[in-house]
Amino acid sequence: MGELKASGKTIREQARDIKVCREADVIVVGGGPGGIGAALAAARNGADTVLIERYGHLGGMGTGGLVTIIPNLTDIDGNLQIAGITQEWLDSLEAREALDRPKQEDWGSTDKEIVKYYNERSFFYTRLNRVIYSAHIDAEISKYLLNKMVEEAGVKTYLHAWGTEPIMDGDKVKGVIFESKSGRQAVLGKVIIDSTGDGDLLPYTEAEFETHIPNGFRIANLAMCFWIDNVNLEKLDEFRTKHPEQFAAQAQELMKIGGLPGYIPSRLKNQEGVVWVHTRYPNSSQTDVEELTRVEFLGREKMMTTFDYRKKNTPGFENSFIVLSSPQLGTRASRRVIGEYYLTKKDLETNEPFEDTIAIFPDVDRGESSVRYPLTYIPYRALIPRKVENLLVACRAFSSDPVVQEFFNLIPHCIAFGQAAGTAAALAIKEGVGLRAVNYVTLQENLAAQNVPLPGLYTALSKA
């Protein structure tokens, strides 16, 4: 065993040989939404693909983080803008009755009664007094379905494997080192895709990145979500509507004692007694282990405070119990790469697509600005880090300022980043060119063939 030499507050590890357990065309680090999109797209486009995920399940925030809402898939007029692998996942959930969403014929409706119905069903189903397409999903069924999707695509997956750093040769990324119960191992590849969410590979390269998040932004908060089951929703709704002042007073009292007043009914079939509690915890850093630990402890303390109060005081919670808490902390933003193109607030104030647009995101959360500028276009260049070769970033660490991040780093957005990155990686390998030299038109045509809506290109789903 090598000697560790202490020097001040650091130690120096002895050099050691790392076993190369596999070689591949594309290595995707992180099996969350971005990683799912990247791995599936790369494999389906002919690339030998490896997916490395630190938890024992795929899906990231959409499963382990219990962020079980897939929002903002249509624009305010009801036109589907995010489809592709996101829609494939949702279709598979719907086939198992593990999804709830507005009916397609109601997307874009301004009918007051229809809007009221969906708004009461879920805040996420309406924006700007219109019905939009968002979905509630089942986290546990999703874990199974995502396994099947990568398995059927031929992706070699390593779970319980933490991709810790890239293998560098000058400015070129040549592979990834990961840690697991099997020890420290390496995978070599031609293209590496960072889908860790936090840009975990970036500090070990020459890539530039930033971490500043303004106070008060949604993305400045961590989350520790949980579900309460066996709630009598009929009794709870009766209490809320017949005694609104008492209901509001309880919410105030809960906040005073350190609890959480908000909840969202599941709305999934056979989950009529389940409510979801989504949380926000301000923090100094979403990559600092001490902050992550603090919020884990704080989140579970607040969970018990909330549950105990509701069970004792709120009609409908008398026989309830905590059925599930998130096995992974909900992170919203940390590192953001500085890419070949850097998206800013100014890019939200235009209706013109980029020549290398790889995704269209409905802009539905910015009030009147969303009416004037209903779509946001994402260029392929926002996934390419400066100063580094063979690396793409396909997750919420994409190249953008905090304002763009605030609105466009959600689960379906990350899947779209991944689908574009995986497709581009496979094309680059197939054509024998660098990632920067991938032909934009070829990339866009390939994405459109995967039912990704793009400017001027037909997809079956976007016209459905």
Stockholm file with secondary structure:
# STOCKHOLM 1.0

chainA/1-464         MGELKASGKTIREQARDIKVCREADVIVVGGGPGGIGAALAAARNGADTVLIERYGHLGGMGTGGLVTIIPNLTDIDGNLQIAGITQEWLDSLEAREALDRPKQEDWGSTDKEIVKYYNERSFFYTRLNRVIYSAHIDAEISKYLLNKMVEEAGVKTYLHAWGTEPIMDGDKVKGVIFESKSGRQAVLGKVIIDSTGDGDLLPYTEAEFETHIPNGFRIANLAMCFWIDNVNLEKLDEFRTKHPEQFAAQAQELMKIGGLPGYIPSRLKNQEGVVWVHTRYPNSSQTDVEELTRVEFLGREKMMTTFDYRKKNTPGFENSFIVLSSPQLGTRASRRVIGEYYLTKKDLETNEPFEDTIAIFPDVDRGESSVRYPLTYIPYRALIPRKVENLLVACRAFSSDPVVQEFFNLIPHCIAFGQAAGTAAALAIKEGVGLRAVNYVTLQENLAAQNVPLPGLYTALSKA
#=GR chainA/1-464 SS CCCCEEETTEEECCCCCCEEEEEEEEEEECCSHHHHHHHHHHHHTTCCEEEECSSSSSCGGGTTTCCCEECCCBCTTCCBCCCHHHHHHHHHHHHTTCEECCCGGGTTCCCHHHHHHHHHHCGGGEETTEECCCEEECHHHHHHHHHHHHHHHTCEEECSCEEEEEEEETTEEEEEEEEETTEEEEEEEEEEEECSSSCTTGGGSSCCEECCCCTTCGGGEEBCCEEEESCCHHHHHHHHHHCHHHHHHHHHHHHHTTCCCCCEECCSTTCTTCEEECCCEECSCSSCHHHHHHHHHHHHHHHHHHHHHHHHHSTTCTTCEEEEECSSCBCCCCCEECBSSCBCGGGGSCCCCCTTEEEEEECCSSTHHHHHSCEEEEEGGGGSBTTCBSEEECSTTSSBCHHHHHHHCSHHHHHHHHHHHHHHHHHHHHHTCCGGGCCHHHHHHHHHHTTCCBTTBCCTTTTC
#=GC SS_cons         CCCCEEETTEEECCCCCCEEEEEEEEEEECCSHHHHHHHHHHHHTTCCEEEECSSSSSCGGGTTTCCCEECCCBCTTCCBCCCHHHHHHHHHHHHTTCEECCCGGGTTCCCHHHHHHHHHHCGGGEETTEECCCEEECHHHHHHHHHHHHHHHTCEEECSCEEEEEEEETTEEEEEEEEETTEEEEEEEEEEEECSSSCTTGGGSSCCEECCCCTTCGGGEEBCCEEEESCCHHHHHHHHHHCHHHHHHHHHHHHHTTCCCCCEECCSTTCTTCEEECCCEECSCSSCHHHHHHHHHHHHHHHHHHHHHHHHHSTTCTTCEEEEECSSCBCCCCCEECBSSCBCGGGGSCCCCCTTEEEEEECCSSTHHHHHSCEEEEEGGGGSBTTCBSEEECSTTSSBCHHHHHHHCSHHHHHHHHHHHHHHHHHHHHHTCCGGGCCHHHHHHHHHHTTCCBTTBCCTTTTC
//
